[in-house]
C-alpha cells in the first residue's frame, strides 16, 4: 500500500495541486488540503482498499478540505455568510476551468501553469527552482537540500519564504504573455534541469535512478519548447538553450535501462550494456545538437554550459564501447566548461575525464581543493577513493571509501561503495 501511495504521489501530486490552485487561487490552501488528502488516504486505503480512481478520490477529498478551511476562515473573520463563501468558491472554480490563461491557447497544461507560478520574477531563481521541484514534481525537502547542497532546515525555510512571497505578490495562476515569456523561460529551464538531476542523482532512498522524475523533466522541457515556438524570432537564445538542454537530457535518459542490473544494483558507465541504450533518443539528441556543431556561434553562458555538457554526453553516446571513448576530447570540453562556468561539480567531472586520459594522479591533482566546496558530497571522496585505488595507494583509498560511505544516503550507491571497499580490503579490487 505504501508503495502504491508513493507512486500516486509522484504521478499525481503536481497535477492535483495545479487543479486546486486553479480553482481556489490559494497556494497555501491547496497544498495543505492535498497533503491532508494524502494523509487521509494513508489512513483509510489500507482498510477500505484503493479507490477505482485514486486521483479523483484525492481531488474530491482535498476540495472538501479547502472548502472547510474557507468556511472556517469566513466564520472566524465574521465577514461573510457561509453561503457567500460557497458561491464565491464555485464562481472561482468555474472561472478557473474556463480560463485558458494568457499564453498560447493550445497549451493549458495545469502543471505548466503551476511551473510558471513558481517561476515568477518575484522569486530568486534558486528559490523558484526549489519550490517548483517540491510542488510540481513532489521532490522531498530532504532531497532538495542535497540537490542544492544546503542543510535540510535551510531548504525548509527557503521553501516557506518562497510560498509567502508568492502569496504577498498576488501572482496570477496563468501562462505568461508573449511579452513576459523570455524572463520566465530561463527559470523554468533551470527548474527542468534540476528536476532531471534529481532523477539521476537521487539523494536518498533505494533507487539508483528515478526515471519517472527525469521523464517528467523532459516532458516539461518539450512543453516549454512548444510554448515558445511561436515566438522563435524574438527568443532565439531561449530556443537554443532549450534545444541544448533537451539534447543533454535525452542523451542521459537514453541509458536508463542499462544503469541498473536485474537486482537493482548500480552499473557504472564502462560496464553498461550499450545495446540497451535507447537509440531513438540518442538520434534525436544528435539531431538537436547538429546546428551547434555544423554552424557554431557564440552563446550566452547558460547555453554554453548546457551545450558543452551535451557534447560530453554525445561523446559517450557515439562510442561503440567504453574502450573507444575519446576521453581526451571529453577532458578538453570540461576544461572549456570550467573556464566559462566554473563550479565544484564541473571540476569533479573534469577530474574523472583527466584521470581517464592522463592517469589517476593527474585526476587527483584536480581534486585537491574541492573538500571545502563539497563538504557533504559523497561523490568527491568516492571518486578520490577510486583514483587512489588505481594509483596503488590502498590505505588512502580505504579512508576515502569510508568517508564516502558515511556521507552517502542513497542505498544503491552506498551498497556499491561498500562492495568496492570490500574488494580493496581483499586485495583484489577490480578495474572500472
N, C-alpha and C positions, 0 to 999 in steps of 0.2 A: 504493500500500500504506500509506504514512504517513497519508494522508487517511482511509482505512478504519479504521486502528487508532485514530486520533484520535476518529473518530465513535463507535467502540465504547467507547472510554474514557468519553466524555461520556454515552453511553446506559446503560452497564452498571456503571461503577465503583461507584456508591453501592449498587446492589442487591447486587452480588457481595460488596462489603465487609461489608454488613449480614449476608448469609448466613454469611460466615466468622466474624464476631463472634458471631453467634447460636450457631454450632456450637462454637467453641473458647473463647469468653468472654475472649479476649485481643485487645484492640485493637491492641497493638504487633505481635503475631504476624500478625494478619490483614492489616494494612496493608503490612507488609514482604513477606509472601507474595504478595499481589496485585500489588504493584509488581514483584516477581520474575517473576510470571507474564506480565505485560505486556512485560517486558524479553525474556523467552523468546520471546514471540510476535513481537516486532520482529526477532529473530534468525532464527526458523525459518519464519515465514509467507511471507516473500519467496521462500524456496527451495521450500517444500512446498505453498504455496497456503493461502488462508484456509479453516479448517475449515467444515463444513456448519453447525455450531452453535458460533460463536466463544465465546459466553458460557459454554457448558458446558466447552469446552476450557480456558478461563481458570480456571474454578472448580475443575476437576479438578487442574490444574497447581498452583494456589495451595494446595489442600488437601494435596497431596503435599509441597509446600514446608513447610507448617505442621507436618505430622507428622514430617518430617525434623528440624525445629528442636526439636520436643518430645522426640524421641528423643535428640538431641544434648544437650539440657539435662539430661535424666534421667541420661544416661551420665556427663556431667561432674560432676553432683552425687553420683553413685553412691548414689542413694537408692532407686530403683525399677528393677526389671527392665523391659526394653523391652515385654514382653507386657502388663505392668500399665499402662504408658503407653498402649498401643494400646486396651486395654479401657476405660480411663478416657475417652479422647477419643471412642470410639464411644458410650459412655453419654451424654457431654455432647451429642453430635450428636443422639441420639435425643430427649433432653430438649428441646433447642432447637427441633426440628421439631414436637414435640407440644405445647409450652407456648405458649399464645396470649397470654401476658402478663396483667397485672392491670388492663388497661384494658378498654373495651368489646370484646367478643369478635368483633364484626363487622369490626374494623379490626386486621388483623395484618400490615399492610404493613411489609416489612423496613426500608425506608428511613425510614419514620416512626419506627420503634423506634430507628434509628440517630440520627435527629434528636434524639429525647428523651434519648438517651445523652449526646450532645454538649451538650444544653441543661440539664444537671444544675446545681442551685444551687451545687455545689462550684466552678463556674467563674464568673468575671465575665461579664456578658452579652456584652461585645465579644469576649472570648476564645471564648465558646461560639459566637457567630455565625461567627467566622473559621474555627473548627475544623469546623463543620457544612458551610460552603461548600466547604472543602477536601476533607472526607471523603465527604460525601453527593453533592455536585454536581461535584466534580472541578475546581473553580476553582484555577488555578495560584497558587503563593505570590506570584509577581510581580504578578499581577492583584489579589490580595488586598491587597498592600501599597499599590497605587494606590487601591483602593477605600476603604481605611481611612486613607489619607494618611499613611503611615509608610514608612520605608525597608525594602527587602526583607529585609535581615538581621534587622531588628527584628521583622518579621512571622514569619520562620522561627523565631526564638527564642520568640515568643509561642505559636506552634503546638506547639512541643516542650514548653513548660511546661504547656500545656493537656492534652496527652496524658499526661504524667507525673502530673498532678494527678488525672485520672480513674482512672489505674491505682492510685494510692495510696489513693484514696477507695473503691475496690472497687464502683464504680457498676454496678448490675444492668442487663442488656440487656432492658428491658421497658417497656411503656407505663405511665405513672404512674397511680396510683389516683385515684379521683374527688376525694379529699381534697387531693391534692397537684397536681391538674391546673392550678389557677389560677396557681400560682407558676411553672409551666413554659411556659404558653401565651405569656406576654409575650416570652420569649426566642425561642421558635420563630417568633413573628410577626416579630420583628426579623430573624431569620435569613432568612425568606422574602422580606422586603422588600429586604434586602441582596443576596440572590441575584438578585432581579428587576433591581435596579440594575446588577449585574454584567452581566446580559444586555443591557441597553440602554445601557450606558456602558462597553463593554469597554476595559480599559486598554491592551491591546496586541493585536497580530495584525492580520490583514487585514479582519476583519468589522466592518461598521458596527453590526450588531446580532447577538446570539446568541439567536435566537427560541426555540431549544430550551431554553436555560437559563431564560429568562423563563417559558416554558411550564411547566417543572418547578416554578418558584416558585409559579405559580398553582395547580398541582396540589397542592403542599404546603399551601397556604392552604385550598383546598377540603377536603382531608382533615382538617385541623385543625378547621375549622368543623363537619364531620360528627362528629368525635370529641367535641367539647364540647356538641353539640346536646342530648344527654340531660340536661345539667346547666345549661340556659339560666337557670333561676331562680336558681341560685347564682352564675352567672358572666355576668350581663348585660353588664358592662363589657367583658369579653373578647369576647363576641359582637358588640357594637357595634364594637369595634376591628377585628375580622376582617372584618365587613361593609364597613366603610370601606376597609380595606386591599385587599380583593378588588375593590371598585369601582375604586379607583385603578389597580390592575394591569390590569384588563380595559380600561379606557379607554386606557391607554398601549399595551397589547398590540394593541388593535384597529387600530392604524396601521402594524403591522409590514410589510405588503406594499407600503406606499407610501413607506417610509423610504429605499429604495434604488432606483436606476434599473436598466435592463436590463443595464448594465455593472457593477453592484455599487457605483456611486458614491453618496455621501451625498446625500439630498434633504431640504432643510430644510422645516420645518413649513409655512411660507407657500406653498411650491412643490409640496406633495404633492397627488396626485390623490385627492380625498376620496371618489370613487366606489369606491376600492379599500379604504377603511376597512371593517372588519367591523361592520356594523350590528347584528347579533345580540348581539355582545359589548357594544356601546355601550348597547343597550336593557337588557341585564341589569344593567349598572353603574348606569344611571339608576334602575332599579327598586330596587337596593340602597340608593341614596342617598335615595330617596323619604322614608323615615321621618325622616331627619335634617333635610330641608328643610320637610316638612309639619308636623312636631311637634318643633321644636328643643328640646333640653335640654342642660344642662351636661354636659361630658365631661371626663375626665382629660386631662392634657397629651398623652399619646401618641396617644389617639384624636383629639383636636382637631387635632394636627399632620397626621395622615394624612387626616382628613376635609377639611381646608382644601386640601390638595394635590389630593384627588379632585375637589373643587368647581372648582378651577382647570382640571383636565383636562376636566371636564364642559363648561366654557365653550367650550373648543376644539372639543369633540365636537359641540355643538349648533349651532355657527356653520356656515352653509352655504358660506361662503367665508372666506378669510383676511381679506378687507377688512371683513367683518361681525363679526369677533371683538370682543367687548366688553373691550378692554384696560383700560379704567378700572376695571371691576369686578374684573378679574384683579389689577391693581395693588393694589386695596383688600384683596383676600383675602390677598395676600402681605404687606401691611402688618400685618394681624392675625396672620398666622403668625409674622412676625418678632417681634412683641410677645409672643406666647405661647411660642414655641420658637425663640429667636434662634440663628442659625448662619451661617457664611460662605456656605454653599450657598444658604440662603434669601435672603440679601442679594443674591447674584448673580442669582438668578431674579427677585427684585423689581426689580432694576435694569433688566433686559430689559423687563419689563412697563411700568415707569415711562417708559422711553425710547419705547416704542410709544405710550403715552398722552399724554406731555407733551414729547416730543422728546429727541434724543440727549444734549444737555447735562444734562438732568435725570437721565438714567441714569448718566452719567459721574460725577456728584457722589456717587452711592451706591457707586461702585467705589473711591473714593479711599483707603479704609483697609483694603482686603482683601489687599494684597500680602503682608503678614506672616502672615496667617492661611492663605493658599493659595499658599505659595511654589513648590510643584511642580505646580500645576494649570495645564494648558494652556488651560482654558476661560476663566479670568479674562483673560489677555491676548488671547484670541481675541474675546471679547465686547467688550473695550475697543477692540480694533482696528476692529471693525465700527462701533461708535458713533463713534469718532474719524473714520472714513471718512465716515460720514453727516453729521458735523458740519463736514466740509470741512477737516479737519486731517490732510492726507495724510502729511506727514513723520512725525508721531507715530504715525499708523496703521501705517505701514510698519514702524517699530521694534517695535510691539506684535505685528504679524503674525509677524515674525521670531522674537520671543520665544516665541510660541505654537507655532510650527513646531519650535523647538528642544526644547520640552517634550513634544510630542505623540508617543506611542508607537503609537497606533492608525493603521494605514496609510491607511485610507479617510478619516479625519478629517484626517490630515496632507496627503493629496492635495488635499482641499478647501481647506485653508488656503493651500497653495502656489498653487492656482489663483486664490484671492482676492487674494493678494499680486501675482500677475502682472497681474491686471486693474487693480489700483491703480497698478502701475508703468506700464501702458499709458495711463493717464489716463482710462480708461473703466470704472470699477468699476460693476458692475450693482447694481440695488436688491435688497433682501432679498425 
